Amino acid sequence: MTVTDCSVTSRTVAQNIESVTHHSVYTRTIRRRLQQRGLSARRPLLGLPLTQNHRLLRRQWCDEIRMWAVEWNKVVFTDESRICLQHHHGRIRV
């Protein structure tokens, strides 16, 4: 099988192979075989592309997190646990 379209993803190639041969092929195998032949993606996908709605939701979440930092600066933490200065052997810690 010859791949002439450079924009085809390894997932698409795997689906094409599976439809022809009725055997599943891992996309990682396809990428490895292409790399062995000196072929690779011009720009590897580092993350999933976000839709406009996902971008908006992520931006809102990030804005909320920034506000949390401002609110947490107003909180005072105390340690109200009891401290025992004497051990069971009677010695006092200094």
C-alpha positions, 0 to 999 in steps of 0.5 A: 500500500502506498501512501501519497497524501502527506496529511493522512494520519496514522489512524486513517492508515490503520483504518484503511489497512483494517478495511482491506485486510480485516486485521487490526494494526496499531497506529504506533506500529505504523508510525514506527514503520514510517520512521524506520523508512525516514518518514515522519510527521512534519509537526507531531501532535502534542495534544488534542486540538480543542474546540471553541467550547473547550477553549472557553470552558478551559479559560473560565476554569483558569480564571477561577483558579486565579481567583482561588489564589487571591482567596487563599491568601486571606486564609490563616492556618493554625495547628491546634493539635495537642503536643505532649512534651513528656514521653512514656519514659518520663523524659522531657523534650527541650 
